[in-house]
Amino acid sequence: MPRVVHFEIAADDPGRAIKFYGDVFGWTTQTWDGPQSYWLLTTGDAGQPGINGGLMRRDRRFPPTVNTIDVPDVDAYCERIQSAGGRVTHPKSHVPGVGWVAYCDDTEGNTFGIIQFDREAK
């Protein structure tokens, strides 16, 4: 069953947001070496329940918070989402070293992401 595996938080001032989440919750941050500015948030030890996330510069095209769901096939789930009345707002794209992602809206207009991990990249 597909599960939420990642969250993203958008920030106007990433440094300020990183400090806030570190000061309040003790989350640690690592700069991601990818094609855009992005910071990985670690929210706890690997053996604890919960998920880790990311922080990115705010982009008015995306909501301030996005939950991402792990799926076995992004293309198949894009079709399922559309068949169920949702819509794909940002089509499938490749994230080097990670896999493929797409962003969608549910029938209530809530945005979420789906990700198909490149299992060989891990």
N, C-alpha and C positions, 0 to 999 in steps of 0.2 A: 504494500500500500504506500503510495507517495506520501512523504512527510516533509514538514517545514525543516530545512536544514541550514538556513542562513537568513540573516536580516541585514538591511541596509538603512543607514541614517544619513540624511542629507544635511549639510551645514553651510552657512554663509562663510563662517570662519572655522575651518577644520581644526586649526591649532587650539582655538578656544574650546571647541566641542571635545576634542581629545583630552584636554586638561580637565574639563568638567566630568566626563565619564570615568577618568582615572581617579580624580579626587573623591567622587561620590561612591563609586562602586568598586574601585580598585582594578578596573579593566586595563589591560596592557594593549599597546598598539605597535604594529609593525608596518612600515611603508611597503606597499606592494610594488614590485617592479614590473609594471604593465604599461599598456599604451595610454593610460590616463592616470591622473592623480587619484590614489585610492589607498586607504589605510585599513588593515585587517585588525579587527577588535577581538581579543581573547577575553572571554567572560568568566572563565573558570578552568579548573583542571579537566583533562580529558576524561577522567573517570566519573566526573559529576554529571548529573542530568542537566540538560540545557544545550544551547547552540551558540556558536560564535557568529560574528557579523562583520560588517564593513562600514566604513564612513567615507562619504564622497562629498565633493563640492556640490552645493545645491544647483540644480538645473530645473528651471521652471517647467520643463516637459515631463518631469517625474514628480510623484508625491514625496513628501518628506520622509516617509518610512515605507519600506517594501519588504515583505516576507517572500522568500524564495523556496519553492517546493522541488525536491529531487524527483525526477521522472526518468523512466528508462528510454524514452524516445520523444524528443521535443516536437518533431513534426507530427507524430500521432496525437500528442496531447494538444497541440494547437488546433487540430481538426476536432478533437473531442470538445474543447472549450467553445469553439464556434458553433458546433452542433447543439450544445447545451444553452446557447443564447449569449455567451460571452464574446469578447472580441480580442484579437491580437493587436496590440497597440504598437509594439516594436518587434518586428519579425526576428526570427532565429538569427543569431550572430555568434561567431566563434570568439571565445576568450582563450588566448594562447596559454597552454599549460593547465587549463581548467576543464574546458568542454564547450558546450553550446547553451546559450540562454535565449529566452524570449520573454517579453513582458506583455501581460494581458490584463483586461478588466473583466470582473465577474458581472453578473446580471444587475448588480447594485452599483456599479461604477467603481468598485474597489480594485486598485491595481495590485497585482502580485507577479512574481517572477516564476519561471520554471527553468530548471537546469538539468541538462544531461551531462553528467561528468564524463570526462575522458578517463576511463579507469586505468589506462596505461600510463597516463601522465603523473599519477600519484605515486 
